């Protein structure tokens, strides 16, 4: 039921949703839709792509997608004409537009696709969206791994993952025969209304709330943004006169939870795991950290677990870094487009009041997570523990296309605060766990004597500057091969946070 509701919501949100139309509505190739999408894409990519590429070349690459669907088709640029060939015959020849006219090239591509569609059962089976998809698949085969097109449905699903499905922020549970609020999402309509875990829900939308209905009540929290949910609650902790209240909550977008508090690795420490970076991550992190630091005995050490974190919204990683750093650079990006050049700096305050910090990374730590870890390491704010990270140091700019799809185009490279590139190189940890338990024990023993065995490898990595020689990069990464994180990471974190001498020796700042 929840999945069906999400799909209906996606179809309602899309300006042109070919996947949501009845089958007979897409019986012919929609040349106008394809022309609009391709024209917008070509115009957007040309001035922004990290490596320069011409509009005619991109168009021909994209039209090779026709051959991917039907190998009998071939598109070439000859003698000032775009020519489409079928088996042993010329199907279409049109004059090539001026090289800088993106709309004209998009329209020309649609004319070629229309002729190909009429001659090819394979293209007819693929339909308009399939042809659009293959155009971009072939185009981006000539780009980096991160530039891509997402069709309207996938784009809408990803948007929901980032912004969240519209809801109230309430999670209900059956406790001792009562419907009770078990969780309230940060910065949600429920939180803004003052609702708290432990309150008893007596009615929702005019109907009595029974424990056996908890599952359906939770499902009913989701809906279109701007619609309302009425709820009656009783607060067991309030005075009798104020115990009962009725509220109307207006559904808003609730980002999925990405920050979680887990059992500490050592007494006096805290353990926070960030699984990704969406629009709510910075606020979630600050809220949980503030609650930890407000305890009568706040933690003196913090483990930040970024293992398996593939990144997400760069700005949110910057916000997390800003809450752990007093000042200084976080990252720098640069590209062909001057708008791609940015310098991110810490402008807030360290919410931990200088607590010792250990960051766990592994071979799946990527993108925004690598940017956060490298900022903390280069500043000398944290000891990074684990293995070499993935090495995704390219940033994509995103735009919506006329069909409701989205275009991701790599337009800048990321440099860590000390100037070394993340792309391909990744982050070298100050304590390596991927070489096994024996090697880790040797490192910890040396750290207890004030020596960091990873110092040469870390120095080599931080001294690198783009463009990085691939062989030199691989040689450096080989000092701590990328691996999946495990128990050795937590053991190392406990040793580091439990011994100030080891911690200082490991920082390598």
ABEGO torsion letter per residue (X at the ends): XAAAAAAAAAAAABABBAAABBAAAAABBBAAAAAAAAAAAAAAAAAABABBBBAAAAAAAAAAAAAAABAABBBBBBGGBBBBBBBGBBABBBBBBBAABAAAAAAAAAAAAAAAAAABAAAAAAEAAAAAAAAAAAAAAABBAABBBBBAAAAAAAAAAAAEBBBAGBBBBBBGGBBBBABBBBGBAAAAAGBBBGBBBABBGGBBBBAAAAAAAAAAABEBBGBBBBBBBBBAABBAAAABBBBBBBBBBBBBBABBBBBBABBGBBBBBBABBBAAAAAAAAAAAAAAAABABBBABBBBBABGBAEEBAAAAAAAAAAABABEBABBBBBABAAABBBBBBABBBAAGGBBBBBBBBAABBEAAAAAAAAAAAAGABBBBEBBBAGBABBBBBBBBAAGBBBBBBABBBBBAAGBBABGAEBBBABBAAAEAAAAAAAAAAAAAGBBAAAAAAAAAAABBOBBBAAAAAAAAAABBBBBBBAAAAAAAAAAAABAAAAAAAAGX
